[in-house]
């Protein structure tokens, strides 16, 4: 397992947009559904990325040779940040997801936010696992899960 300190999470910028699109489009049908909570097409991914607010929200991930291996999006909603993340299947299981959750929490604390949350399908076992392991509260209702952590 890769130690969190070895995971090179960086802020992603507009110059990374083509690589982010490529990363998301490379996700299989199940992983796209886990990431967006609905089945999505390549066209949906293009529109989603094109409509992101690069001034208000925060984007981060793992990049290797200009390829995005993991992508995190923190959408600011008042004093809360909602986290969405995805990891290339070749790089799962070595601590990247957990490191991304901790990174999101630290980012929220630095900005004085009150909460970081994530919304996912109830069947998204990997997200549930890392959320619980990272101290998030989890509520399941009608086939969906909300996970959150209050920031001190």
C-alpha angles and dihedrals in degrees: 000000000000114000115239090242089058093055107095103215111179137177110263119221137194089273087068094058096103091049092046090052090048091049094051094044090052090061113105121239094269094048092048089052091049091050098045101022089233135063108271136191130219087257091056090052091051092051092044093054093041091055098048117123103234092183099052104029129059127230127194141158150131117295127188122180091343091307118121107227096175130017129198127185122191109193113197116223109176106296094347133080120208114209127213120177143174133185128199106253091236090064102043124116098039102093102272095121093049091046089051092053091050090047090052092050092049090048091052093048092050089056096046095247120159099218147014114204140175130200120207144153116278089238092060096106097170093056092046091051096052093040093054092042089053095052099259120151112236131204123184121200133159095349096311134095133213118198123187143165124203114227121224 
